[in-house]
Amino acid sequence: MMRVLMVLDGLDFGGTETHTLSLAKEMAARGIHIAVAARSGALVHRFRAVGCPFYPIDFPAAIDIDEQRKERLVEQLEAVIQKENISIVHAHQTPSGILAALAAHRRGIPVVFTAHGTYYPPSELETMLRLASAAIAVSPPVERHIRPLAARRFLIPNGIDTNEFAPLGRKGRQALGIPDDALVIVYSSRLAWAKASICFMLLKACKDIKRLFPNVHAVVVGDGPRFSDVENLVHLIHQTCRETFIHLVGEQSDMALYYSLADLVVGTGRVALEAMACGKPVLAAGNHGYFGLVEPNSYDDAWECYFGDHGSRQGCSRYILSQDIKRLLQSPLYREQLGQAGREWVMRQFHIQTCVDQVLNVYESLLKGETKR
């Protein structure tokens, strides 16, 4: 039986972490043994529920740590590999991945690295790809980004569990005090860096469209260093509009429930795919910029730039967001058509089973020794 060690920096909520959880669930369902090494975080119990032994390891934020600490961490990982009788290591982030690859090399086992974006520090990415037996890119721009450094690479998209992420109707509104007839916009992301800026623009856009759509509500799912700034902005908007219509719910594990509240979702990357699997129309805006409304004639382009995260059509602004939101809120029939088409596309192109088939092919080719490091 194949025995895999998934390695991440930490297990807080994020696209990389939830993608790894989906992989682990599907692989475990196929009888593959998955162990996990990472800093502890909110998702630990979800991995344990799947039956994955979890090893808390205090990974550093960057790889430039003193040799003594580095050696200690590599030895810790080596002990996990030995104890769990691991046959392949699959890393998803750089400091943790580099350390796990060093441990794997000592045990003579192959290392797969999935590049989830173009944001890794260049020197760490270079080291990681040099140590990896094979690399996986989750989108075409990421594949182009790693191409000069990774001789053996595969383009395998993020897989979505379409049973977990499925249309659920609109339950959950009551708990937040949102009326059944409200028009609800959901934004989900970690509230840091560019994604926090998109959140600010979106909330200002919601304030702008409130005059046209008095029954509009916004739900922001996520936490991060800019959470208190978002809180301050929401307070200001509520004072100006003399009404409470923006709901900050922090980090949530049951994302399908929050997508189900929505008439439309603003997001990027994995959030866009999960929301579409739930039958919701998506306005894509991410780290790279604004992609806009994801429609059947733009699916290939949206995937090509990973919904604004790894590429985009233009910069994001409050004005452009409010124009596109207005257009969607005015067309309930089109929203429904987009939702149905989006789910069908995700089931066709991003189903977790297809994704896992491809990842297992990579593992098997390495275990058969088809590549000599």
ABEGO torsion letter per residue (X at the ends): XBBBBBBBABABBEAAAAAAAAAAAAAAAAGBBBBBBBBBBAAAAAAAAAGBBBBBBBBBABABBBAAAAAAAAAAAAAAAAAAGBABBBBABAAAAAAAAAAAAAAGBBBBBBBABAABBAAAAAAAAAABABBBBABAAAAAAAAAABABBBBBBBBBBAAABBBAEABGAAAAGBBAABBBBBBBBBBBEAAAAAAAAAAAAAAAAAAABAABBBBBBEBEAAAAAAAAAAAAAAAAAGBBABBBAEBBABAAAAAAABABBBBBEAAAAAAAAAGBBBBBBBAAEBAEBBBAAAAAAAAAAGGGAABBABBBBAAAAAAAAAAAAABAAAAAAAAAAAAAAAAAAABAAAAAAAAAAAAAAAAAGABBX
